[in-house]
Amino acid sequence: QVQLVESGGGLVQPGGSLRLSCAASGSIFSKLPMGWYRQAPGKQRELVAAISSGSSTIYDDSVKGRFTISRDNAKNTVYLQMNSLKPEDTAIYYCNTRPSVVGYWGQGTQVTVSS
């Protein structure tokens, strides 16, 4: 069983930066491909970025060049560095495995980009 806790969200102005963290429990974390997802009001949850157990990464086109996903297996943590934030990045951000597992969804962390 894996438990995931997201943190690091907040209110930021357009062009600003935030770093999200996802702390995972469980000894198998290092073997799991992980993803950051987001859900904006009135929209479906979408995959933003993913990282394999070997640290290969993929990004949605909307965040490519602005967001960076990384992981620290020693700390059982996945990060999402978000730069050049835009109002359309406003959403609740979640981490989960990739593909996602229903029982692993946490509370998420709210990111609001507004002036």
C-alpha positions in Angstrom: 0.0 0.0 0.0 1.2 3.5 -0.9 0.2 6.8 0.8 0.9 10.1 -1.0 0.9 13.5 0.6 1.3 16.6 -1.6 2.5 20.0 -0.4 4.0 23.3 -1.6 1.0 24.9 -3.3 0.0 28.5 -2.9 -0.9 31.8 -4.5 1.7 33.2 -6.9 1.7 35.9 -9.5 1.9 35.2 -13.2 5.6 34.5 -14.1 6.3 33.2 -10.6 7.6 29.9 -9.4 6.5 27.1 -7.0 8.0 23.8 -6.1 5.6 21.0 -5.2 6.5 18.0 -3.2 4.9 14.5 -2.9 6.0 12.4 0.0 5.3 8.7 -0.4 5.2 5.9 2.2 6.1 2.3 1.3 9.3 0.5 0.5 8.4 0.0 -3.2 8.4 3.8 -4.0 11.7 3.6 -5.9 10.3 1.0 -8.3 7.1 3.0 -9.1 6.7 5.3 -12.1 5.1 8.5 -10.7 3.1 11.4 -12.1 1.9 14.8 -11.3 -1.7 15.5 -12.3 -3.9 18.5 -12.0 -7.6 19.3 -12.0 -8.9 22.8 -12.8 -12.4 23.8 -11.9 -14.9 22.3 -14.3 -12.3 20.2 -16.1 -11.1 16.6 -16.0 -8.0 15.6 -14.1 -5.0 15.5 -16.5 -1.5 14.2 -16.4 1.0 17.1 -16.3 4.4 15.3 -16.0 5.6 11.8 -15.2 8.9 10.2 -14.2 9.9 6.5 -14.5 11.8 4.5 -11.9 14.9 5.2 -14.0 14.1 9.0 -14.0 13.0 9.3 -17.6 10.5 12.1 -17.9 7.6 13.2 -20.1 5.6 16.4 -20.1 2.3 17.6 -21.3 2.8 20.1 -24.1 1.2 22.9 -22.1 4.0 22.8 -19.4 7.0 21.6 -21.5 10.0 23.9 -20.9 8.4 25.4 -17.8 7.9 22.5 -15.4 10.5 19.9 -14.2 9.6 16.7 -12.5 12.3 14.9 -10.4 12.5 12.3 -7.7 14.6 11.5 -4.7 14.3 7.8 -3.9 16.3 8.1 -0.7 13.6 10.5 0.6 10.6 8.8 -1.1 9.7 12.1 -2.6 8.7 13.4 -6.1 9.0 17.1 -6.9 7.5 19.4 -9.5 9.4 22.6 -10.1 7.0 25.0 -11.8 8.4 28.2 -13.4 6.9 30.9 -15.6 3.5 30.1 -14.1 0.4 31.2 -16.0 -3.2 31.8 -14.8 -4.2 28.7 -16.8 -1.9 26.6 -14.5 -4.4 27.3 -11.6 -5.6 23.9 -10.4 -5.4 21.3 -7.6 -2.2 19.3 -8.2 -2.0 15.7 -7.2 0.6 13.0 -7.4 0.0 9.4 -8.1 1.6 6.4 -9.8 1.4 6.3 -13.6 -0.9 4.8 -14.5 -2.8 6.2 -11.5 -4.4 4.0 -8.9 -7.7 5.1 -7.5 -6.9 4.3 -3.9 -3.7 6.4 -4.0 -5.3 9.8 -4.6 -4.5 12.3 -1.8 -6.0 15.7 -1.0 -3.8 17.5 -3.5 -2.3 20.9 -3.2 -4.0 24.1 -4.5 -2.0 26.2 -7.0 -3.5 29.6 -7.8 -1.8 31.9 -10.3 -3.3 35.4 -10.2 -2.2 39.0 -10.0 
